[in-house]
């Protein structure tokens, strides 16, 4: 198969691994910078042009689109979809997951448990907003934040009011969320492919922090998850329409809670921690779904 990987940086671990595995299994892989693409939106013959030339047909596209370029990146992916390429994750599903507010509303509609979350725009709502999520301590998140950036723990009501007012002064959209103290800076990252959790790790925040993101200095270990956690992760990914997702779950006293669903989960932390070949599982999903009847040219 001919497979495109939409990525701004071919040297990133996840991109390199997908290239290695794809080529080892006999596929033609091309890494394409989505910001260098431009499109002819023509109902008769839609095309994608790249650095001065029209791109030919790709059987499948693997989107590794960073949050900073979600709008243009998903537009490019939609164009590939119009041209008949199979997307590992569809553009609409990625857009749903990247909009934190929208994704939480969709999860809540399906009855998926999560931390109590508030959203507001008027400074007059601050007091009631804080009370809505159970008071301080609480977590304030930028809607556009990622990898733990723009996430603040406010330990007192006064601190919460100050943080909320500061973000609003920047005209930033924010979520105010219940702080799950018993999680103790830990969460689960469940890697979902299709209707299966293929790997799970527990991430732990570094000393003095509450954010468990590995990009923020957190550590990880392989972990067994419960059937309830497994079902919750699969349902969360399916609710947003994602074939591949990293579902982050907190273990609270009242049961597991979905914190976030990542449409472009990094592979380095989970592969290194578990020893599993997640990249091969992703390429395998494409082989089974993009071209029915496809046969591998080589092993691996």
Beta strands, then each sheet from edge to edge (+ up, - down):
strand 1: 2-6
strand 2: 28-32
strand 3: 37-40
strand 4: 47-50
strand 5: 53-54
strand 6: 60-63
strand 7: 86-87
strand 8: 117-119
strand 9: 138-142
strand 10: 151-154
strand 11: 174-178
strand 12: 186-193
strand 13: 196-204
strand 14: 219-222
strand 15: 244-252
strand 16: 255-262
sheet 1: 2+ 1+ 6+ 7+
sheet 2: 3+ 4- 5+
sheet 3: 8+ 11- 9+ 10-
sheet 4: 14+ 13- 12+ 15- 16+
end
